[in-house]
Amino acid sequence: MTIPVVSIAYHSGYGHTAVLAEAVRAGAVEAGAEVHLIKVDEITDEQWALLDGSDAIVFGSPTYMGTASGAFHVFAEASSKRWFGQDWKDKLAAGFTNSGSKSGDKLHTLQFFQILAGQHGMHWVNLGLHPGWNNSEGSEHDLNRLGVFAGAAAQTNVDEGPDAVHKADIQTAEHLGRRVTETARVFLLGHAA
C-alpha cells in the first residue's frame, strides 16, 4: 500500500488554528498518511527538507486583517527559494483557516494559499463538500457549516480559547486531511503506473 507523506505547514497565533492543524493531521493519519506538523514561525532546515520530501503540503493560518498572519506571510516569502528550483512542483496543496467572524474574509486567506500553491506549480485539493447549515433541515453541527469550498474554514469567538473551536469545524478539518491523503494516494499510484 502506498503511504503518502503529508506535511501541515501552519501558524497559530492563539491556539485555535493549532486545533485545526491537529484535526487535519488526525484525518490524514486515519486515511493512512505519514504526517508532519510544522509550525512555520519556528521552521528549521530539517523541516524545510520534510516539506521538500512531502507529497502534499496543507497550509494553515488564522485570518488576520483579511489575510493570512504575518508569520505565515514570512514563511510564504521564504518559500521562494523552493520556487526558483521548482522544488514543490506537482505536489498537492490544500488549506485551512480560522477567524472570529462568520465570514471574516477567510476566503481571501484560502485564495492566498491557492495562489502560493499555483506559483509553486502545485495542485490544489478543495474541500469536496456541499455547504452545510444552509436549509431548514441543517444545523450548525453540519460539516462545512460555513459553506466554504476552497478549503476548511472555522469560526471561533474572539473571547474564547482554543477549546471553543466548533466541533463541526474540527470534523471538517479532519475531512480535509482524509481527502488530501486519499488524493495523494491516487497521484502516487498514477505516477507509479
BELVENVEN-V167914 format. One record per residue. N is the residue number from 0. PSI is psi in degrees with one decimal (999 if undefined). D_LAST is the distance of its C-alpha to the last C-alpha in whole Angstrom. Layout:
N/PSI/D_LAST
N/PSI/D_LAST
This chain:
0/135.2/14
1/127.9/12
2/105.9/16
3/148.3/16
4/119.2/19
5/126.6/21
6/140.4/24
7/106.9/27
8/109.9/29
9/161.1/32
10/141.6/36
11/115.4/39
12/-43.3/42
13/9.6/44
14/-16.4/42
15/-43.5/40
16/-28.4/37
17/-36.1/37
18/-42.3/37
19/-39.8/34
20/-43.0/32
21/-36.7/32
22/-42.1/32
23/-44.4/28
24/-47.4/28
25/-42.4/29
26/-40.4/26
27/-41.6/23
28/-43.8/24
29/-35.4/25
30/-1.8/21
31/17.4/20
32/156.1/20
33/126.1/22
34/140.1/24
35/126.3/26
36/125.7/30
37/116.0/31
38/114.2/34
39/-21.5/34
40/-2.5/38
41/19.2/38
42/139.3/34
43/168.6/34
44/-38.8/32
45/-36.7/30
46/-33.7/29
47/-41.6/28
48/-36.1/26
49/-42.2/25
50/-43.6/24
51/-33.0/22
52/1.4/20
53/152.1/19
54/-28.8/16
55/142.8/19
56/124.0/23
57/120.3/25
58/138.9/28
59/140.1/32
60/150.5/35
61/158.1/39
62/113.6/40
63/129.0/43
64/38.3/45
65/12.0/42
66/-178.8/39
67/160.6/38
68/160.3/40
69/-40.4/41
70/-37.7/39
71/-37.6/36
72/-37.4/37
73/-44.4/38
74/-46.7/34
75/-43.1/33
76/-39.7/35
77/-24.8/34
78/-8.3/30
79/-24.9/31
80/-36.3/31
81/-33.0/27
82/-42.3/27
83/-40.6/29
84/1.0/26
85/37.4/23
86/-26.8/22
87/7.8/21
88/133.6/19
89/8.4/16
90/162.9/17
91/153.6/18
92/151.8/22
93/176.7/24
94/162.7/28
95/154.5/31
96/164.7/35
97/143.9/38
98/170.9/42
99/-29.3/45
100/158.6/46
101/-44.8/44
102/-67.2/42
103/16.5/43
104/32.0/41
105/-33.2/38
106/-36.9/36
107/-38.7/37
108/-45.6/35
109/-36.7/32
110/-35.5/32
111/-44.6/33
112/-42.4/30
113/-41.8/28
114/-42.6/29
115/-46.8/29
116/-42.6/25
117/-40.1/25
118/-33.1/27
119/-2.9/24
120/23.1/22
121/163.7/20
122/123.3/19
123/132.2/22
124/116.7/21
125/179.3/25
126/-36.1/26
127/29.9/25
128/144.4/29
129/156.8/32
130/143.9/35
131/174.7/37
132/38.9/41
133/19.5/42
134/173.7/44
135/-18.2/47
136/-13.7/44
137/172.2/42
138/168.3/43
139/-6.8/43
140/1.7/41
141/148.4/38
142/148.7/34
143/46.3/34
144/-21.4/38
145/-2.9/38
146/44.7/36
147/134.8/34
148/-31.1/30
149/-28.8/29
150/-168.5/29
151/126.7/31
152/141.8/35
153/155.3/38
154/128.1/41
155/132.6/44
156/139.9/48
157/-18.0/49
158/16.3/51
159/150.3/49
160/-175.8/47
161/-25.8/43
162/-9.3/44
163/2.7/45
164/129.6/41
165/135.0/41
166/-38.0/39
167/-34.0/37
168/-37.4/36
169/-45.0/35
170/-34.6/33
171/-40.6/32
172/-38.6/30
173/-42.5/29
174/-44.1/27
175/-43.2/26
176/-41.9/24
177/-44.1/23
178/-43.2/21
179/-44.0/20
180/-45.4/18
181/-38.7/17
182/-41.0/15
183/-39.4/14
184/-43.9/12
185/-44.7/11
186/-43.7/10
187/-42.7/9
188/-40.2/6
189/-41.5/5
190/-40.8/5
191/-32.9/4
192/999/0
